[in-house]
Structures are given as C-alpha cells and as structure tokens.
Amino acid sequence: MGVFMPPRQGRTRPQTLHAAERRQFVYAMRVHGAHYRTILEACKQRFGDRLPHPYNERSVAKDVCWGLDHLNKQSIQDVAPLRELHTARLERMHLAFYDLALKGDNDAFSKCLKVLEREAKMWGLDAQPVTSGSITIEEHHRRCMLLLRVVQELIYARTASAEEAHAWLLDLQQRLDALALLLGRTGARHL
C-alpha cells in the first residue's frame, strides 16, 4: 500500500499533509479490522487538535472511502505499464510471423490474426459503441466496484475477525472477476 499523498500542486499546505497522514492511518486501522469507534478514539489520541472540527465516525468512514478510492485509482495506474509491456510483446510476436503470412503461409497468417485479435481485445478496439439506454461492461464494472466497497464495509463491520472478512471479500472479488471474464468472452458489451 502506497502513501496516500495528494496530487502535487505547487506548495503543499500543512493541512493537506496532515489529512494525508490521517487518512493513511485510518485506512490502515480499518484494513486491520478496527471499527469506526476504535479508529476515532485512536485518531483523537494520535492527532489531537490537528483533527478537523467536527471529526466523528462519519468522518472516519469518509477517510476509509477516500483510501479505497485511492487504492482503486492506484491499481488502475499500475495496469498501464503492464499493458504497454504486453503490447510490445504482441507486436514482436506479430512481426515474427508477418513476412511468412504475406508469403502465403497459412499457419503464420493464423498466428498473426490471433495476435491482432488479442491486441484489439486488450485495448478495447472491438468494443461496440454505447447507445442510449445501455450500460457498457466498463460502467457496470465501475458500479460493481462501488457496490463492493459498500459490501466490504458491511462485512468488516459484521465479521468476527479481519481474516474472516478478508476471506469473504477475496471470494466475492473472484466471483466478480469471473463474471467479468464470462461477459467479456461472450462478447456481451452491454447489459
């Protein structure tokens, strides 16, 4: 988990740094299974008069959600270099068979076509345009991730241990990923 720092915009105000430190502290406690009341008391002890007024359990929940949003954005950014690396590999594979395909080698032609299909799928080049009244898989996924965040909070609030909650959430995430793969494989771009 990275440090929750605000985007860099000139000089960083002390309040902004305090907020980032508090959010990181709150999120870390929540991940380890602490309840909002416990986190609130720990924040009062640790940050004292640096806490915004009023700072209550609702504020703690907002800080936890901020941490989840940050984590989601970070994971999206982490995918970009991997996608670029995968694209470079696909391009090298395509070049390896391209000349043979142009000379009429059917096997090389099939391999080139598969590489191009994989690259188009990875970049979403074959996606159908959005029409009014339909929801793309990407929008559905975004909504599912928001729902997952709410469910995560409910699970942490109702389970006996952080390990039990983590196992529950991991299972739910795997089910959502499997559903996304299934929808992607069947070509269902709209729900």
C-alpha positions as CSV (number, residue, x, y, z in Angstrom):
1,M,0.0,0.0,0.0
2,G,1.5,3.3,-1.0
3,V,1.4,6.6,0.9
4,F,-1.8,8.5,0.4
5,M,-0.4,11.8,-0.8
6,P,-2.4,14.4,-2.6
7,P,-1.6,15.3,-6.2
8,R,1.4,17.6,-6.3
9,Q,0.3,21.2,-7.0
10,G,3.0,23.7,-6.1
11,R,3.5,24.1,-2.3
12,T,1.7,21.6,-0.2
13,R,-0.1,23.1,2.7
14,P,0.4,21.6,6.2
15,Q,-3.4,20.8,6.5
16,T,-3.1,18.7,3.3
17,L,-0.2,16.8,4.7
18,H,-2.0,16.2,8.0
19,A,-5.1,15.0,6.1
20,A,-3.0,12.5,4.0
21,E,-1.3,11.2,7.2
22,R,-4.6,10.8,9.0
23,R,-6.2,9.1,6.0
24,Q,-3.4,6.6,5.7
25,F,-3.6,5.9,9.5
26,V,-7.4,5.5,9.4
27,Y,-7.3,3.2,6.3
28,A,-4.5,1.0,7.8
29,M,-6.5,0.6,11.0
30,R,-9.7,-0.3,9.1
31,V,-7.8,-2.8,6.9
32,H,-6.6,-4.5,10.1
33,G,-10.2,-4.8,11.3
34,A,-10.7,-1.9,13.7
35,H,-14.2,-0.5,14.0
36,Y,-15.0,3.2,13.4
37,R,-15.4,4.0,17.1
38,T,-12.0,2.5,17.8
39,I,-10.4,4.3,14.9
40,L,-12.0,7.6,16.1
41,E,-10.6,7.2,19.6
42,A,-7.1,6.4,18.2
43,C,-7.2,9.4,15.9
44,K,-8.1,11.7,18.8
45,Q,-5.1,10.3,20.7
46,R,-2.7,10.5,17.8
47,F,-3.7,13.7,16.1
48,G,-5.4,15.7,18.9
49,D,-6.1,19.2,17.8
50,R,-4.9,18.6,14.3
51,L,-8.2,16.8,13.6
52,P,-10.7,18.8,11.6
53,H,-13.8,20.0,13.6
54,P,-16.1,18.1,13.9
55,Y,-14.3,14.8,13.4
56,N,-16.6,11.9,14.1
57,E,-17.4,8.3,13.0
58,R,-18.8,9.6,9.7
59,S,-15.5,11.4,9.1
60,V,-13.7,8.2,9.7
61,A,-15.9,6.4,7.2
62,K,-15.2,9.2,4.6
63,D,-11.4,8.7,5.2
64,V,-11.8,5.0,4.7
65,C,-13.7,5.5,1.5
66,W,-11.0,8.0,0.4
67,G,-8.4,5.3,1.0
68,L,-10.4,2.8,-1.0
69,D,-10.8,5.2,-3.9
70,H,-7.1,6.0,-3.8
71,L,-6.3,2.2,-3.9
72,N,-8.7,1.7,-6.8
73,K,-7.1,4.6,-8.8
74,Q,-3.6,3.3,-8.0
75,S,-4.5,-0.2,-9.2
76,I,-5.7,1.3,-12.5
77,Q,-2.5,3.2,-12.9
78,D,-0.5,0.1,-12.1
79,V,-2.0,-1.7,-15.1
80,A,-0.9,0.8,-17.7
81,P,2.8,-0.2,-17.7
82,L,1.9,-3.9,-17.8
83,R,-0.5,-3.2,-20.8
84,E,2.4,-1.4,-22.6
85,L,4.8,-4.3,-22.0
86,H,2.2,-6.8,-23.2
87,T,1.6,-4.7,-26.3
88,A,5.3,-4.7,-27.1
89,R,5.4,-8.5,-26.7
90,L,2.4,-8.9,-29.0
91,E,4.0,-6.6,-31.6
92,R,7.2,-8.7,-31.6
93,M,5.2,-11.9,-32.0
94,H,3.3,-10.3,-34.9
95,L,6.5,-9.2,-36.6
96,A,8.0,-12.7,-36.2
97,F,5.2,-14.2,-38.4
98,Y,4.2,-11.3,-40.6
99,D,6.6,-11.8,-43.5
100,L,5.7,-15.5,-43.7
101,A,2.0,-14.7,-43.6
102,L,2.5,-12.3,-46.6
103,K,4.2,-15.1,-48.5
104,G,1.1,-17.3,-48.1
105,D,2.0,-19.4,-45.0
106,N,-1.5,-20.2,-43.6
107,D,-0.1,-21.2,-40.2
108,A,1.7,-17.8,-39.9
109,F,-1.4,-16.0,-41.1
110,S,-3.5,-17.6,-38.4
111,K,-0.9,-16.7,-35.7
112,C,-0.8,-13.1,-36.9
113,L,-4.6,-12.9,-36.8
114,K,-4.7,-14.3,-33.3
115,V,-2.1,-11.8,-32.1
116,L,-4.0,-8.9,-33.7
117,E,-7.3,-10.2,-32.1
118,R,-5.6,-10.3,-28.7
119,E,-4.2,-6.8,-29.0
120,A,-7.6,-5.4,-30.2
121,K,-9.3,-7.2,-27.2
122,M,-6.8,-5.8,-24.7
123,W,-7.2,-2.2,-25.9
124,G,-10.9,-2.5,-26.4
125,L,-10.7,-1.7,-30.1
126,D,-13.6,-4.1,-31.0
127,A,-15.9,-2.6,-28.4
128,Q,-19.4,-1.7,-29.6
129,P,-20.4,1.9,-29.4
130,V,-22.5,2.9,-26.4
131,T,-26.1,3.5,-27.3
132,S,-28.7,5.3,-25.2
133,G,-30.3,3.2,-22.6
134,S,-27.4,0.6,-22.4
135,I,-24.7,0.2,-19.9
136,T,-21.2,-0.9,-21.0
137,I,-19.4,-3.6,-19.2
138,E,-16.9,-1.0,-18.0
139,E,-19.6,1.1,-16.5
140,H,-21.1,-2.0,-14.9
141,H,-17.7,-2.9,-13.5
142,R,-17.3,0.6,-12.1
143,R,-20.7,0.3,-10.4
144,C,-19.8,-3.2,-9.1
145,M,-16.6,-1.8,-7.6
146,L,-18.6,0.9,-5.7
147,L,-21.0,-1.8,-4.5
148,L,-18.1,-4.0,-3.5
149,R,-16.7,-1.1,-1.4
150,V,-20.1,-0.8,0.4
151,V,-20.2,-4.6,0.9
152,Q,-16.7,-4.6,2.2
153,E,-17.6,-2.1,4.9
154,L,-20.6,-4.1,5.9
155,I,-18.5,-7.3,6.1
156,Y,-15.8,-5.7,8.2
157,A,-18.5,-4.3,10.5
158,R,-20.2,-7.7,10.9
159,T,-17.4,-10.3,11.0
160,A,-15.5,-11.5,14.0
161,S,-12.0,-11.2,12.6
162,A,-10.1,-9.4,9.8
163,E,-9.0,-12.8,8.4
164,E,-12.6,-13.9,8.1
165,A,-13.6,-10.6,6.4
166,H,-10.6,-10.8,4.1
167,A,-11.5,-14.4,3.0
168,W,-15.1,-13.3,2.4
169,L,-14.0,-10.3,0.3
170,L,-11.5,-12.4,-1.7
171,D,-14.2,-14.9,-2.6
172,L,-16.5,-12.1,-3.7
173,Q,-13.8,-10.4,-5.8
174,Q,-13.0,-13.7,-7.5
175,R,-16.7,-14.2,-8.3
176,L,-16.9,-10.7,-9.8
177,D,-13.8,-11.2,-11.8
178,A,-15.1,-14.5,-13.1
179,L,-18.4,-12.8,-14.1
180,A,-16.4,-10.0,-15.9
181,L,-14.4,-12.6,-17.8
182,L,-17.5,-14.5,-18.8
183,L,-19.2,-11.4,-20.0
184,G,-16.1,-10.4,-21.9
185,R,-15.7,-13.9,-23.5
186,T,-19.3,-14.0,-24.7
187,G,-19.0,-10.6,-26.4
188,A,-21.7,-9.1,-24.1
189,R,-20.5,-5.5,-24.2
190,H,-23.8,-4.1,-22.9
191,L,-26.2,-5.1,-20.2
